[in-house]
Amino acid sequence: AIYGATKTYLAKKSDPAAATTALDGLLSGLAVVAEKAEYDMGPMADEEFVAAHAVKVNVFHTIDYLLQYSRAIREGVASGNIEIQGAVYDLSTGLVDFMGRSPRQADLLKSDVALPPTVVMMSNAAVRRGKLGVRTGVDVAPAPEEALDLLMQGNYRYVAGEPTSNATSSPMRKALVKKGQAPHTAVVGCADSRAPLETLFDMMPGELFVVRNAGNTATHAEGSMVGSLEFCCGKLGTRLIMVLGHTQCGAIVGATGTYLANIGKPQMKPGSALEGLLADLTGTIKKASDELGPGASKEELAAHAVKVNVFETMNFLLQYSEPLRQLMSAGKVDLQGGIYHLETGRVEFLGRSPKHQELLASKGSLPPSMQKEMTRAVRTTDDKPMEPEAALKLMKEGNDRYCHGKPMAGKFDSEMRKALSTIGQAPHTAVVGCADSRVPLELVFDVLPGDLFVMRNAGNTVTHARGSIIGSLEFCVTALRTRFVMVLGHTNCGAIKGATATYLKSKKGEAPAKDSGALEGLLAGLSSVAGDAAAQLGPSASEKEIADLAVSVNVFNTMDTILKSSSDFRDKVRSGDVQLQGAVYDLNTGRVEWLGQSPKQASILSS
């Protein structure tokens, strides 16, 4: 077996191949023995000499395994009741070479691993790896204590150098795609490259939902962090959240230096995002300093601050997420902390925050940065015109809040109303939208009164009442100095569906009704849009397919008509003073698909 393993190992160094039989698996499993033997003998050693030495290496390897993974054997050896020694029998001479104890015996007697990796893996196979070899949506979420035990076992294996998380196969990857994810733990960790979470917990794809940033902190982008965890626990069913710090954390060390350097000095405005991050972490450093008392060195302060920062992040999650608090109060989710020690590879599990129970009674529902947005003032003529890029960013952020059910624009008091009435409006965006009651623009973009200048009609079109729409836009971009204009269509648009039906009837030679009203005129005017969509799709397209594509075609058609119909508007777009973009609102998801500029804009501007 050893000679075969050595030969297999040396052969695979030049031509790697996967094991295809049980024997191949056995020989591959012994490759670590052959590898050490080759290292001991040197690169020039003959295969026979390497294999002969590998026999001795394997004896000690087996002894080491027994000591490392059997508590009963370790206790017997430590007490003197058991002696383990190695030997090699020479088939040629009949002599036995007695080699004595393993050189690693003293170190291995300190091990605290209770079970061999294969036993651990087998005893938890259903929970750890899932029914399809990886955890997917078909697996039941383990209880928080079970998930925590999986993290502990995985870290033990990582420290022992015996990971069991093998490479994923094609069927596993397909299972993750088709069946969806069902991670047993969400981990808030540091971005530090020395703390790879899946590796140090010995986890497979699909087992951990990971949120990482410098310092595993909630001082910046906390809305993103809290929202991610609410999604993981609320939608994916994950029942354990682990906040993991690590020793020698660069962010904490930097914040400690910033704190110590600025004691007794006035607070300075940060000059960069990094300085802002370190400045915001100084509150954590001060708390660590207060706990340690005077006389602590910089190194001691930074080391203690790692632990304080873990609890601070945990407390933040408890304080500012109502959904997470509800899940924890019901016992469906648990929140635990830990510290990864770079020096040893071990994770120190800290348990819950000391303020866990107290903060479960908190009433906070949104992170501070999102609360600040709620109290922003209305836009008036006292405000400068907003850059198009900034206006687009506000529209995207507002739609994202709307989709997540976290609107913030509802607070509108008498002072705001008075400001709008006495000072005047200065909308950051003008929107040409559909009159459909299912598309309330101010709600879809979560904006305050005074933010949007809105023009709506059936089909968000300018084929009719052109003077009204164009004149309104010219007033908005000239008198009100709005610099961002958006044409917004929406899915399942009744006007577009009607226009598509009208177009298809006309293709069949069906004449319109004699007493055609304004509606028939509107649909007839939009039928060219349906015709363009049909031409793009080809003759086999269904009516629904044509109507679906016609929504975006109509958005671009409206944009092109606006540009062609107003020389003043064209001049402002040409100079870059105004941006014109299109979008489509999805009634099913609430999300807005951003289409950008019309493909014909450049040619229209140059004509």
C-alpha positions in Angstrom: 0.0 0.0 0.0 2.8 2.4 0.9 4.8 1.6 -2.2 1.7 2.0 -4.3 0.8 5.3 -2.6 4.4 6.6 -3.2 4.3 5.6 -6.9 0.8 7.2 -7.2 1.9 10.4 -5.5 5.0 10.8 -7.7 3.0 10.0 -10.9 0.2 12.5 -10.1 2.7 15.3 -9.6 3.2 15.3 -13.3 -0.2 14.0 -14.4 -2.9 14.7 -11.8 -6.1 12.7 -12.1 -9.1 12.1 -9.9 -9.6 8.8 -8.0 -11.9 6.4 -9.8 -11.8 3.4 -7.6 -11.7 2.6 -3.8 -8.0 1.6 -4.2 -7.3 4.9 -6.0 -8.9 6.6 -3.0 -6.8 4.7 -0.5 -3.6 5.5 -2.3 -4.5 9.2 -2.7 -5.3 9.3 1.0 -1.8 8.1 1.8 -0.3 10.8 -0.4 0.5 13.0 2.6 2.8 10.2 3.8 4.6 10.0 0.5 4.9 13.7 0.3 6.6 13.9 3.7 8.9 11.0 2.8 10.0 12.8 -0.4 10.6 16.0 1.5 12.8 14.1 4.1 14.8 12.3 1.4 15.3 15.2 -1.0 14.2 15.8 -4.6 16.9 13.6 -6.1 16.0 10.5 -4.1 15.1 7.3 -6.0 11.4 6.2 -5.9 12.4 3.0 -4.0 14.2 4.9 -1.3 11.3 7.4 -0.9 8.9 4.5 -0.6 11.0 2.6 2.0 11.2 5.8 4.1 7.5 6.4 3.7 6.9 3.1 5.6 8.4 4.6 8.7 6.7 8.0 8.1 3.4 6.2 7.9 3.9 4.4 11.2 4.4 7.7 13.0 1.6 9.2 11.0 -0.8 6.5 12.4 0.5 7.0 15.9 -0.1 10.8 15.6 -3.6 10.2 14.3 -4.5 8.1 17.3 -3.1 10.7 19.7 -4.8 13.6 18.0 -8.3 12.2 17.6 -8.8 9.9 20.6 -9.4 11.5 24.0 -9.3 8.0 25.7 -6.0 7.1 24.2 -4.5 10.5 25.0 -5.6 10.2 28.6 -4.2 6.7 28.9 -0.8 7.8 27.5 -0.7 10.9 29.7 -1.4 8.9 32.8 1.2 6.2 31.9 -1.4 3.4 31.6 -0.8 3.2 27.8 2.4 3.2 25.8 2.4 3.7 22.1 5.5 2.9 20.1 6.2 2.3 16.4 8.1 -0.4 14.6 8.8 -1.7 11.1 9.2 -5.4 10.2 11.8 -6.3 7.5 10.4 -9.0 5.2 13.9 -9.9 4.0 15.6 -10.5 7.3 12.7 -11.0 9.7 14.0 -8.4 12.0 11.9 -5.7 13.6 13.2 -2.1 13.8 11.8 -0.7 17.0 11.4 3.1 16.5 10.0 4.2 19.9 7.5 7.0 20.5 6.3 9.5 17.9 8.5 12.7 17.9 5.2 14.7 18.2 3.8 12.8 21.2 4.3 15.6 23.7 2.6 18.2 21.5 -0.3 15.9 20.6 -1.2 15.1 24.2 -2.4 18.7 24.4 -5.0 18.1 21.7 -8.7 18.5 22.7 -10.3 17.0 19.6 -12.8 14.3 20.6 -13.6 12.5 17.3 -11.8 11.7 14.0 -12.9 14.0 11.1 -14.6 11.2 9.3 -16.7 10.3 12.3 -17.6 14.0 12.8 -18.5 14.3 9.2 -20.6 11.2 9.2 -22.5 12.0 12.4 -23.5 15.4 11.0 -23.7 14.5 7.3 -27.5 15.2 6.9 -27.2 18.6 8.6 -23.7 19.7 7.4 -23.7 18.8 3.7 -27.4 18.5 2.9 -29.4 16.0 1.0 -27.7 16.9 -2.3 -24.1 17.0 -1.0 -24.4 20.7 -0.3 -26.9 22.7 1.7 -29.7 23.9 -0.6 -33.3 25.0 -0.3 -34.5 21.5 0.1 -32.7 21.2 3.5 -34.3 22.1 6.9 -32.5 24.9 8.8 -30.6 23.5 11.8 -31.4 25.0 15.2 -29.0 27.9 16.3 -27.2 25.6 18.8 -26.6 23.0 16.0 -25.3 25.6 13.6 -23.0 26.9 16.3 -21.7 23.4 16.9 -21.0 23.0 13.2 -18.9 26.2 13.3 -17.0 24.8 16.4 -16.3 21.4 14.8 -15.3 23.1 11.5 -12.8 25.3 13.3 -11.4 22.3 15.2 -10.8 20.5 11.9 -9.1 23.6 10.4 -6.7 24.0 13.4 -5.9 20.2 13.3 -5.1 20.5 9.5 -7.8 17.9 8.7 -10.5 19.8 6.7 -13.4 17.7 5.3 -14.8 20.3 2.9 -13.9 18.8 -0.5 -14.1 20.5 -3.8 -17.6 20.9 -5.2 -18.7 18.8 -8.1 -20.8 19.8 -11.1 -23.9 18.2 -9.6 -23.4 20.1 -6.4 -23.1 23.4 -8.2 -26.2 22.7 -10.3 -28.1 21.8 -7.1 -27.1 25.2 -5.6 -28.4 26.9 -8.7 -31.7 24.9 -9.1 -32.6 24.5 -5.4 -31.4 27.8 -4.1 -29.4 28.5 -1.0 -30.1 27.6 2.7 -27.0 28.7 4.7 -27.1 27.5 8.3 -25.2 30.6 9.6 -24.8 34.3 8.6 -21.3 35.6 9.5 -20.4 39.3 9.8 -16.6 39.2 9.4 -13.6 41.4 8.6 -12.4 41.9 5.1 -8.9 40.9 6.2 -7.4 38.4 3.7 -5.9 36.4 6.6 -9.4 35.6 7.9 -11.1 33.6 5.1 -14.4 32.6 6.8 -15.3 29.5 4.8 -11.8 28.2 5.2 -11.3 28.8 9.0 -14.8 27.2 9.6 -14.1 24.4 7.1 -17.4 25.0 5.2 -18.7 24.2 1.8 -20.5 26.5 -0.7 -24.0 27.1 0.5 -23.3 26.9 4.2 -22.3 30.4 5.2 -24.0 33.7 4.2 -21.1 36.2 4.5 -21.1 40.0 5.1 -17.6 41.4 5.4 -16.0 44.9 5.7 -12.9 46.3 7.3 -13.3 45.9 11.1 -16.5 43.8 10.9 -18.2 47.0 12.0 -21.6 48.7 11.6 -20.2 52.3 11.6 -20.5 52.6 7.8 -22.9 51.2 5.3 -24.9 49.8 8.2 -28.1 49.9 6.2 -26.6 47.4 3.8 -25.4 45.1 6.6 -28.7 45.1 8.5 -30.7 44.6 5.3 -28.5 41.7 4.2 -29.0 39.9 7.5 -32.7 40.6 7.6 -32.9 39.0 4.1 -30.8 36.0 5.2 -32.8 35.2 8.3 -36.2 36.3 7.0 -36.1 34.9 3.5 -33.5 32.1 3.6 -34.4 30.8 7.0 -30.9 31.1 8.6 -31.1 30.8 12.4 -27.6 31.8 13.6 -25.8 35.1 13.1 -22.1 35.1 14.1 -20.2 38.4 14.4 -16.5 37.5 14.1 -13.6 39.7 14.9 -9.9 38.7 14.7 -6.6 39.5 16.5 -4.2 42.0 14.9 -7.1 43.7 13.1 -5.7 46.6 11.0 -8.9 48.7 11.3 -8.9 48.4 15.1 -5.1 49.0 15.4 -5.5 52.1 13.1 -8.5 53.4 15.1 -6.5 52.9 18.3 -3.7 55.0 17.0 -6.2 57.7 15.9 -7.8 57.7 19.3 -4.6 58.0 21.2 -3.2 60.7 18.9 -6.3 62.9 19.3 -6.9 62.7 23.0 -7.5 66.3 24.3 -7.6 67.7 20.7 -10.6 69.1 18.9 -12.2 66.7 16.5 -11.1 67.2 12.9 -13.2 66.5 9.8 -12.0 63.3 8.1 -10.1 63.9 4.9 -10.9 60.5 3.4 -13.3 57.6 3.7 -10.6 55.6 5.6 -10.1 58.5 8.0 -13.8 58.5 8.5 -13.9 54.8 9.3 -11.1 55.1 11.8 -12.7 58.2 13.4 -16.0 56.4 13.8 -14.3 53.4 15.5 -12.7 55.6 18.1 -15.9 55.4 20.2 -15.3 51.7 20.4 -11.6 52.3 21.4 -12.7 54.8 24.1 -15.0 52.2 25.6 -12.2 49.6 25.6 -9.9 52.2 27.2 -12.5 52.9 29.9 -12.9 49.2 30.7 -9.1 48.6 30.9 -8.4 51.8 32.9 -5.3 54.0 32.8 -1.9 52.5 32.1 -2.9 50.1 29.3 -0.4 50.0 26.4 -1.5 50.6 22.8 -1.2 46.9 22.1 -3.3 45.9 25.1 -5.9 48.5 24.2 -6.1 47.4 20.6 -6.4 43.7 21.6 -9.3 44.4 24.0 -11.0 46.7 21.5 -11.3 43.7 19.1 -13.7 42.1 21.6 -15.5 45.3 22.5 -16.0 45.9 18.7 -17.6 42.5 18.3 -20.1 43.3 21.0 -20.7 46.8 19.6 -21.6 45.3 16.2 -23.9 42.8 17.9 -25.6 45.5 19.9 -26.1 47.6 16.8 -27.9 44.7 15.1 -30.1 44.3 18.1 -30.9 48.0 18.5 -31.7 48.8 14.9 -33.5 45.8 13.4 -37.0 45.1 14.4 -37.3 42.0 12.2 -34.1 40.5 13.8 -35.3 41.3 17.3 -38.7 39.6 16.6 -36.9 36.5 15.4 -34.6 36.4 18.4 -37.4 37.0 20.9 -39.3 34.1 19.4 -36.2 31.8 19.7 -36.0 31.4 15.9 -32.6 33.1 15.6 -29.6 33.6 17.8 -26.8 36.1 17.7 -23.4 35.1 18.9 -19.9 36.6 18.8 -16.4 35.3 18.3 -12.7 36.2 17.8 -10.5 34.4 15.3 -6.9 34.2 16.6 -4.5 34.6 13.7 -1.7 33.2 15.7 -3.3 29.8 16.4 -6.2 29.5 13.9 -8.6 29.0 16.8 -11.9 30.8 17.2 -12.7 32.0 20.7 -16.5 31.8 21.0 -17.8 34.7 23.1 -21.5 33.8 23.3 -24.2 36.5 23.3 -23.7 40.2 24.0 -23.9 41.2 27.7 -26.7 43.6 26.6 -28.6 41.0 24.6 -31.7 40.8 26.8 -31.8 44.6 27.4 -31.6 45.4 23.7 -34.3 42.9 22.7 -36.7 45.6 24.2 -35.3 48.3 21.9 -37.7 50.2 19.6 -35.2 51.2 16.9 -36.3 50.2 13.4 -33.8 51.7 11.0 -30.0 52.3 11.2 -29.0 55.9 12.0 -27.8 56.8 8.4 -31.2 55.8 7.1 -33.0 57.8 9.8 -31.0 60.9 8.8 -32.5 60.6 5.3 -36.0 60.7 6.8 -35.4 64.1 8.3 -33.9 65.8 5.3 -35.4 69.1 4.3 -37.6 69.7 1.3 -36.1 71.1 -1.8 -36.9 74.8 -2.5 -35.5 77.5 -4.7 -32.9 78.2 -2.0 -31.2 74.9 -3.1 -28.8 74.8 -6.0 -29.8 72.7 -9.0 -28.9 69.1 -8.4 -26.4 67.3 -10.7 -28.1 64.7 -12.9 -25.9 61.9 -11.5 -26.9 62.9 -8.0 -30.6 63.0 -8.9 -30.4 59.5 -10.5 -28.7 58.2 -7.4 -31.5 59.5 -5.2 -34.1 57.9 -7.5 -32.3 54.5 -7.4 -31.9 54.6 -3.6 -35.6 55.6 -3.2 -36.8 52.7 -5.4 -34.6 50.3 -3.4 -36.2 51.4 -0.2 -39.6 51.1 -1.7 -38.9 47.5 -2.8 -37.6 46.6 0.7 -40.7 48.1 2.3 -38.5 50.7 4.1 -39.9 54.1 2.9 -38.6 57.1 4.6 -40.3 60.1 2.9 -43.5 60.0 4.9 -42.7 62.6 7.5 -43.9 66.0 6.1 -44.7 68.7 8.6 -46.2 72.2 8.4 -42.8 73.9 8.2 -42.0 71.9 5.1 -45.3 72.8 3.5 -44.8 76.4 4.4 -41.3 76.4 2.8 -42.6 75.0 -0.4 -45.4 77.5 -0.6 -43.5 80.6 0.3 -40.0 79.9 -1.1 -40.9 77.9 -4.2 -40.1 74.5 -5.8 -36.8 73.2 -7.1 -37.5 69.5 -8.2 -34.4 67.5 -8.8 -36.1 65.3 -11.4 -38.9 65.7 -14.0 -40.8 62.4 -14.8 -43.0 61.6 -17.8 -45.0 58.7 -16.5 -48.1 56.7 -17.1 -51.5 57.6 -15.5 -51.9 54.0 -14.3 -53.0 54.0 -10.6 -50.6 51.1 -9.9 -47.6 53.4 -10.6 -47.7 56.1 -7.9 -44.4 57.9 -8.8 -43.8 59.6 -5.5 -44.2 56.3 -3.7 -42.2 54.2 -6.2 -39.2 56.5 -5.7 -39.9 57.3 -2.0 -39.5 61.1 -2.5 -40.8 64.1 -0.6 -43.1 66.8 -2.0 -41.0 69.2 -4.0 -38.7 66.5 -5.3 -40.5 65.4 -8.6 -42.1 67.5 -11.4 -44.6 65.0 -12.7 -46.4 64.7 -16.1 -48.6 61.6 -16.5 -50.9 60.3 -19.2 -52.0 56.9 -20.4 -49.0 55.3 -22.1 -46.4 57.9 -20.9 -46.5 59.3 -24.4 -46.3 62.6 -26.3 -48.2 61.4 -29.4 -51.1 63.5 -28.1 -51.2 66.7 -26.1 -47.7 67.2 -27.4 -47.7 70.9 -26.6 -48.7 70.2 -23.0 -45.9 67.7 -22.2 -43.2 69.6 -24.2 -44.2 72.9 -22.7 -44.2 71.6 -19.2 -40.7 70.1 -19.7 -39.4 73.3 -21.1 -40.8 75.2 -18.1 -39.2 72.7 -15.7 -35.7 72.6 -17.1 -35.7 76.4 -17.8 -37.6 78.1 -15.0 -37.1 75.5 -12.3 -33.6 74.5 -13.5 -34.2 70.8 -13.1 -31.4 68.9 -14.7 -32.6 65.3 -14.8 -35.6 64.1 -16.9 -36.9 60.6 -16.9 -39.5 58.8 -19.1 -40.9 55.9 -17.1 -43.0 53.1 -18.6 -44.3 50.1 -16.8 -45.0 46.4 -17.3 -48.5 45.3 -18.2 -49.4 48.8 -19.5 -53.1 48.9 -20.6 -52.4 51.6 -23.2 -49.6 49.6 -24.8 -51.7 46.4 -24.7 -54.5 48.2 -26.4 -52.2 49.7 -29.0 -50.8 46.3 -29.7 -54.2 44.8 -30.2 -55.1 47.8 -32.5 -51.9 47.2 -34.5 -52.5 43.5 -35.0 -56.1 44.2 -36.1 -55.0 46.7 -38.7 -52.5 44.1 -40.0 -55.4 41.8 -40.6 -57.3 44.5 -42.4 -59.9 45.2 -39.7 -61.1 48.8 -39.9 -61.4 50.9 -36.7 -64.9 51.6 -35.4 -66.7 54.4 -37.2 -67.5 56.4 -34.0 -63.9 56.3 -32.8 -63.3 58.4 -29.7 -60.2 59.8 -28.1 -59.2 56.4 -26.7 -59.2 54.8 -30.1 -57.2 57.8 -31.3 -54.6 57.3 -28.5 -54.3 53.6 -29.3 -53.9 54.3 -33.0 -51.2 56.8 -32.3 -49.3 54.2 -30.2 -49.8 51.4 -32.8 -46.5 52.4 -34.5 -44.7 51.5 -31.3 -46.3 48.1 -31.3 -45.3 47.8 -35.0 -41.6 48.6 -34.2 -41.7 46.0 -31.4 -43.2 43.4 -33.7 -40.6 44.1 -36.4 -37.8 43.5 -33.8 -39.3 40.2 -32.6 -40.2 38.7 -36.0 -43.3 37.2 -37.5 -43.6 34.4 -34.9 -44.0 36.7 -31.9 -47.2 36.4 -29.8 -49.3 39.4 -28.9 -48.0 39.3 -25.3 -44.4 39.3 -26.4 -45.0 42.3 -28.7 -46.8 44.2 -25.9 -44.0 43.4 -23.4 -41.3 44.7 -25.7 -43.4 47.7 -26.8 -43.2 49.1 -23.3 -39.5 49.8 -23.6 -39.8 50.7 -27.3 -42.4 53.3 -26.3 -40.1 54.8 -23.6 -37.4 55.4 -26.2 -40.0 56.7 -28.7 -41.2 59.3 -26.1 -37.7 60.3 -25.4 -36.9 60.7 -29.1 -40.1 62.7 -29.7 -39.2 65.1 -26.8 -35.8 65.7 -28.3 -37.1 66.3 -31.8 -39.9 68.5 -30.6 -38.0 71.1 -28.6 -34.9 72.9 -29.7 -34.5 74.5 -26.3 -34.5 71.0 -24.6 -32.1 69.7 -27.3 -29.7 72.5 -26.6 -29.7 71.7 -22.9 -29.1 68.0 -23.4 -26.4 68.7 -26.0 -24.5 71.0 -23.6 -24.8 68.5 -20.8 -26.9 70.8 -18.6 -29.8 68.3 -18.7 -29.8 64.5 -18.9 -32.7 62.5 -20.4 -33.0 58.8 -19.4 -35.6 56.1 -19.7 -36.8 53.4 -17.3 -39.4 50.7 -16.9 -41.3 50.0 -13.6 -42.0 46.3 -13.0 -45.5 45.9 -11.4 -44.6 42.5 -10.0 -41.4 43.3 -8.2 -41.7 47.0 -7.6 -38.2 47.5 -9.1 -37.3 50.0 -11.8 -35.2 48.8 -14.7 -32.9 51.7 -15.8 -32.6 51.9 -19.6 -30.2 54.9 -19.9 -30.2 57.2 -22.9 -32.1 56.6 -26.1 -30.0 54.7 -28.7 -31.0 57.5 -31.2 -30.0 60.4 -28.9 -26.7 61.1 -30.5 -28.0 61.2 -34.1 -31.0 63.4 -33.1 -28.6 65.9 -31.3 -26.4 66.1 -34.4 -29.2 66.6 -36.9 
